[in-house]
């Protein structure tokens, strides 16, 4: 498979740590002589090994990583961490072997020890939930920067240290990469880090070895049932973040039954937040029961203004340069997280007032890329029914024109959400253009057929188009729009490729949409 992503960020001046010390401190099973060997990193891939690394061989779908132990040795690895099956495969590589029953379960503690993660002084923020994780992480980064704090983040879109960034390959990096990233951030004197934490990251031990100062829950809706089988299992994976050993405090949005369950079942102290869209009816019982309340005051196609009220009469009024009540909810969540970490609300209020609001840029999340002329064009990463519903409602509330929506559905991912996506798009938009979006190893025509069938049932006689090629699909949508209309291109967001049959073909929806706008004379 073609890999378009650049290398992970690692410490530039790693502190050597003794292999014998790792084995003794973590009580690991060492086979071979540690001698005076020193470790300076940990790597899951033989292709990314640097001299001084501990190479980790894990079982995979198509083979065992330990089969590459000799290649890792040739690249400079000084020892191997693996399981019993891997120990057999790596037996002839000549390196000391650390053997454990569950490599992934041990990996967080090992990487944390090698990179001295327990000594990292940065405040750590974790954000989990179905939708909004990336936005909250970027809003945290923006507000921290406005406060004068050197900040870092790791998200679906990128890993960032101040102005330095690399593209992400996973929503949450593997434990090896995450601990190395935090060590690199320590070198840059980063004071606070926002980490987007997926359900898979919790289930698959990617955040092991870290204790977050504040963990937040956004929401839970239909997604990832291909991995978890049921919403209950999906929920439990998220709940596992809210326990001692993973986080010290929690902030939970309680607008849904799932959020109220997290607040009730969390084992760590939790602060709650509820949100009210502009003009929505007030559920006084729900809102007075929450510690913090966000109310949308005003919104248009380019910003959302809101009021945040909390305990002891604390309040803050500001705006975020993003569309939709849910973006105000994400901003409110970020602010409450900062307050829970010990930052004074008045200090936040002062810098936001000074700057005219939160100066955030969230790549590919309801990102407005059009200019002053012609239709408004938003590129969005949303690819779940709930994301479609909220984004379409926000656009509808801010425009009197037509909404033309372009989207597809992932191949080899949760198939049970596709019908809902097609139906919601057909009901919420005036015209729908269905295209291909990461078909992977599935037949893209069958994916499109499912979406089209659901759209036709939801909106009989609706304006529906099927255009397989994404670039052509966007141009069809743009041709249907005029000044005052809106084109929503949902799915690709920040991504710079389309995955087809195991190949990542370069494609940026943002860049292609800008090119199409120029072709049409709108930019």
RAPEFEN-V140860 format. One record per pair of residues at least 12 apart in sequence whose ideal C-beta (glycine too) atoms are under 6 Angstrom apart, sorted by the first residue. I is the first residue (numbers start at 0). J is the second residue. D is the distance in Angstrom with one decimal. If there is no record, write none. Layout:
BEGIN
[[I/J/D] [I/J/D]]
END
This chain:
BEGIN
[[0/501/5.0] [1/502/5.5] [1/503/4.8] [3/496/5.4] [3/503/5.3] [4/166/5.0] [4/168/4.5] [5/165/4.8] [7/176/4.5] [8/158/5.7] [8/165/5.8] [8/180/5.2] [8/183/4.8] [9/179/4.4] [9/183/6.0] [10/182/4.1] [10/183/4.8] [10/186/5.7] [13/39/4.0] [15/37/3.9] [15/39/5.5] [16/38/5.1] [16/113/5.6] [17/37/6.0] [18/33/4.3] [18/36/4.3] [18/38/5.7] [18/78/5.5] [19/33/4.1] [21/112/5.7] [25/108/5.9] [27/97/5.0] [28/98/4.9] [29/97/5.6] [30/96/4.5] [30/98/6.0] [31/95/3.3] [31/96/5.8] [33/95/5.9] [36/77/4.9] [38/53/5.2] [38/113/5.3] [39/51/3.5] [40/52/4.4] [41/53/4.8] [41/110/4.8] [41/113/5.3] [41/175/4.6] [42/54/5.8] [43/55/5.0] [43/173/5.7] [43/175/5.2] [45/67/3.9] [45/70/4.2] [45/71/4.2] [48/71/4.8] [48/74/3.9] [48/75/6.0] [48/76/5.0] [50/75/3.1] [52/76/4.9] [53/78/5.2] [53/80/5.7] [54/71/3.7] [54/76/3.9] [54/79/5.1] [55/80/4.7] [56/79/6.0] [56/81/3.9] [56/85/4.2] [57/102/4.7] [63/85/5.6] [63/88/5.7] [65/81/4.4] [65/85/3.1] [65/88/4.3] [65/89/4.4] [66/88/4.9] [68/89/3.6] [68/92/3.9] [69/92/4.8] [72/92/5.1] [72/94/5.5] [78/94/5.3] [78/95/4.6] [79/94/5.2] [79/96/5.1] [80/97/4.5] [82/102/5.4] [86/98/5.0] [103/204/4.6] [104/204/5.6] [106/174/4.6] [107/174/4.3] [107/204/5.6] [107/207/2.4] [107/208/3.4] [108/208/5.1] [110/174/4.9] [110/175/5.1] [110/178/3.9] [111/178/5.4] [111/208/3.2] [114/178/4.3] [114/179/5.9] [114/182/4.1] [116/178/5.2] [116/181/5.8] [116/208/5.9] [119/181/5.5] [119/185/5.2] [121/189/5.2] [121/190/5.9] [121/191/5.8] [121/192/5.2] [122/191/4.3] [122/212/4.9] [122/340/5.2] [123/192/5.5] [123/211/4.6] [123/212/5.2] [124/139/5.7] [124/193/4.7] [124/213/5.3] [124/336/5.7] [125/194/5.1] [125/196/4.7] [125/211/4.1] [125/214/4.3] [126/195/5.7] [126/215/4.9] [127/196/4.5] [127/216/5.9] [127/237/5.2] [127/240/5.4] [128/216/5.4] [128/217/3.0] [128/218/5.0] [129/218/5.7] [129/219/5.4] [129/220/4.7] [129/222/5.1] [130/218/5.8] [130/385/6.0] [130/386/5.1] [131/217/3.9] [131/329/4.9] [132/195/4.5] [133/154/4.8] [133/155/5.1] [133/195/5.8] [134/329/4.3] [134/361/5.0] [134/364/5.1] [135/329/4.8] [135/332/5.5] [135/333/5.2] [136/152/5.0] [136/154/4.8] [136/193/4.0] [136/195/5.0] [137/359/5.7] [137/361/4.4] [138/329/5.8] [138/330/5.1] [138/333/4.0] [138/359/5.2] [139/193/4.1] [139/333/4.7] [140/152/4.8] [140/193/5.8] [141/357/5.5] [141/358/5.7] [141/359/3.8] [143/191/5.2] [145/350/4.5] [145/354/5.8] [146/350/5.6] [148/190/4.5] [148/191/5.5] [149/161/5.8] [149/188/5.7] [149/189/5.2] [149/190/5.4] [150/191/5.3] [151/184/4.5] [151/189/4.4] [151/192/4.4] [152/193/4.4] [153/194/5.3] [154/195/4.4] [155/167/5.9] [155/170/4.6] [156/362/4.9] [156/493/4.3] [158/180/5.7] [160/184/5.4] [160/187/5.2] [170/195/5.7] [170/197/4.2] [171/196/5.5] [171/197/5.1] [171/200/3.4] [171/205/4.9] [173/205/5.6] [174/205/5.4] [174/207/5.8] [198/236/4.0] [198/237/5.7] [201/236/5.4] [201/239/5.2] [201/240/5.7] [202/236/5.0] [211/246/4.3] [212/247/5.5] [212/340/5.5] [213/248/5.1] [213/336/4.9] [213/339/5.0] [213/340/5.2] [214/240/5.1] [214/246/3.7] [214/249/5.1] [215/250/4.5] [215/332/5.6] [215/336/5.3] [216/251/4.6] [216/261/4.9] [217/252/5.7] [218/255/6.0] [219/234/5.9] [219/257/3.9] [220/385/3.6] [221/384/5.4] [221/416/5.0] [222/383/4.6] [223/413/5.9] [224/413/4.9] [224/415/5.4] [225/412/5.8] [225/413/4.4] [234/257/5.9] [238/261/6.0] [241/265/3.9] [241/267/5.6] [242/266/4.4] [246/267/5.7] [248/268/5.3] [248/339/5.3] [249/265/5.4] [249/267/5.5] [249/269/4.2] [250/270/5.1] [250/335/5.0] [250/336/5.1] [250/339/5.7] [251/269/5.3] [251/271/5.4] [252/272/5.2] [253/271/4.7] [253/273/5.6] [253/289/5.6] [254/273/5.7] [254/274/5.7] [270/290/4.9] [270/339/5.7] [271/289/4.4] [271/290/4.9] [272/291/4.4] [272/332/6.0] [272/335/5.5] [273/285/5.9] [273/286/5.2] [273/289/4.0] [273/292/5.6] [274/293/4.5] [274/328/4.1] [275/294/4.7] [276/295/5.2] [276/324/3.7] [277/295/3.9] [290/310/5.8] [291/309/4.5] [291/335/5.2] [292/308/4.9] [293/305/5.6] [293/307/5.2] [293/328/6.0] [293/331/3.8] [294/306/4.8] [295/324/4.8] [295/327/5.2] [299/397/5.4] [300/375/5.5] [300/397/4.9] [302/318/5.0] [302/320/5.2] [303/319/5.5] [303/326/5.5] [303/327/4.6] [304/318/4.1] [305/327/4.0] [307/331/5.0] [313/344/5.2] [315/348/4.7] [317/351/4.4] [317/356/5.1] [318/356/3.9] [319/357/4.8] [321/365/5.9] [322/365/5.1] [322/393/5.2] [323/393/3.2] [325/389/5.0] [330/357/5.8] [334/347/6.0] [362/493/4.1] [363/378/5.6] [363/380/4.7] [363/492/2.9] [363/493/3.3] [364/380/5.7] [365/377/5.3] [365/379/5.1] [365/390/6.0] [366/378/4.9] [368/509/5.9] [368/512/5.8] [368/513/5.9] [370/522/5.1] [372/521/5.5] [373/482/5.6] [373/521/3.4] [374/480/3.9] [374/484/4.4] [374/486/5.5] [375/485/4.7] [376/486/4.7] [376/512/5.7] [377/487/5.1] [378/488/5.2] [378/508/5.3] [378/509/5.1] [379/489/4.8] [379/492/6.0] [380/492/2.6] [381/489/5.2] [382/490/4.9] [384/416/5.6] [384/419/3.9] [384/420/5.5] [384/423/5.5] [387/420/5.8] [387/423/4.5] [387/424/5.8] [388/423/5.3] [391/427/3.4] [394/485/5.3] [398/485/5.1] [400/483/3.9] [400/484/4.0] [401/429/4.2] [401/484/4.5] [402/428/4.5] [402/429/5.3] [402/485/5.0] [403/430/4.5] [403/476/4.6] [403/479/5.0] [403/480/5.3] [403/486/5.0] [404/424/5.2] [404/428/3.8] [404/431/5.3] [404/487/4.8] [405/432/4.6] [405/472/5.4] [405/473/5.6] [405/476/4.7] [405/488/4.6] [406/489/4.3] [406/490/5.1] [407/434/4.8] [407/435/5.1] [407/436/3.0] [407/490/5.8] [408/446/5.3] [408/450/6.0] [409/437/4.9] [410/437/6.0] [410/438/4.0] [410/439/3.8] [410/441/3.4] [411/439/4.2] [411/440/5.7] [411/441/5.9] [417/449/4.8] [417/450/6.0] [418/453/4.0] [421/450/3.9] [421/453/3.3] [421/454/4.3] [422/453/4.7] [422/457/3.7] [425/454/3.7] [425/457/4.4] [425/458/3.8] [425/461/5.2] [426/457/5.2] [426/458/5.8] [430/462/4.0] [430/479/5.4] [431/454/5.7] [431/463/5.2] [432/464/4.6] [432/466/5.7] [432/472/4.9] [432/475/5.4] [432/476/4.6] [433/447/5.4] [433/450/4.9] [433/451/5.7] [433/465/5.2] [434/466/5.4] [434/469/5.0] [434/472/3.5] [435/467/5.3] [436/490/4.5] [437/498/4.6] [438/499/5.8] [439/498/5.3] [447/465/5.7] [451/465/5.8] [470/511/5.3] [473/488/5.9] [473/512/5.8] [473/515/5.7] [474/515/5.2] [477/515/5.5] [477/519/5.8] [488/508/5.6] [491/508/3.6] [495/507/4.7]]
END
